[in-house]
Amino acid sequence: MSSALKAPEGLTFRHKLARFDFKASPYLYISPFFILFALLGAFPIIYTLNVSLYDWHLLKGQGDFVGFKNYIDVLSDEFFWNALFNTFSIFLLSAVPQLVFATILAALLDQAIRASTFWRMSILLPYIVAPVAVAVIFTQVFSQFNGPLFGLSEVLGIDPVRWGYDQFPSHIAIASMVNWRWTGYNALILLAAMQAIPRDVYESAALDGAGRIRRFWAITVPMIRPTMIFVIITSTIGGLQIFTEPKLFDGASNGGANRQFQTLVLYLYELAFPLRDFGRASATAWILFIIIVAVGLINFFLSRLISSQDGIKKPRGRKAARS
């Protein structure tokens, strides 16, 4: 029996080529991604690490080797810590509400409603709008002098909020831009996961007397947890790299006149181009990379911890058999 499974001897060149194609073609199909990643991803990352170890000027080029001096200079700069605080503040104000509203919106679109395809495609419209147009709209909305919120303040008889000048209000304004643009995109990803849940699971729970809210927390949330983890990680990466919204919110500066909403990427941008200090800018990029990896790992381990605790709480024995 085993001899029959052995490859026959004396194969022709055509058969050898076919066998080679069968074994090698899968690697050739996926090779373009890895080649592009090596050229456009891995090489710039490694090259940036090299630049961060030198006194590198935009026009003069590579200077003296300084080792970790650029990292020390960045970490001792008060503007770096201000940018780090602003980044996490805007990230929390955007990522948490974004995930909550995206989940609720996906749950609503998962119901049997009329023109469901129309509504599901409509929530993607903010994502395809140009960021410049979004910035122009929200800059007018949060204008201190002539925006609709200013008129509302006059009607209520309260002092207008200085959205573009105070730190926390500016963070809310920028986070609103991010939430408006990305909530629908994440909702569609979560909706796809909800659509993959078998309908008979909901029907069985309904026959057992579980209401809509109970079915949502007991069935929907646990079964879409892998997708939610994916959305959380991608939102974390995008939130900590936020650049477009704060840059367009006040195009005349890099994060406001007093750096009240300057993020880490805006701080990096200021070092690289107005100051032309590529060494410190590259060091900032690597510090940001380490921060993103650390936050991503924290999210991953927290999600695994929550999953393991849910597994411990599952009923066993006769109770599990009855369910």
Secondary structure, DSSP 8 states (H G I E B T S, - for coil): -HHHHS--SS--HHHHHHHHHHHHHHHHHHHHHHHHHIIIIIHHHHHHHHHTTB--BTTTB---B-TTHHHHHHHT-HHHHHHHHHHHHHHHHHHHHHHHHHHHHHHHHTS--TTHHHHHHHTTHHHHS-HHHHHHHHHHHT-TTTSHHHHHHHHHT-----TTTSHHHHHHHHHHHHHHHHHHHHHHHHHHHHHTS-HHHHHHHHHTT--HHHHIIIIIHHHTHHHHHHHHHHHHHHHHT--HHHHHHTTTSSS-TT-TT--HHHHHHHHHTTS-BHHHHHHHHHHHHHHHHHHHHHHHHHHHHHHHHHHHHS--THHHHH-
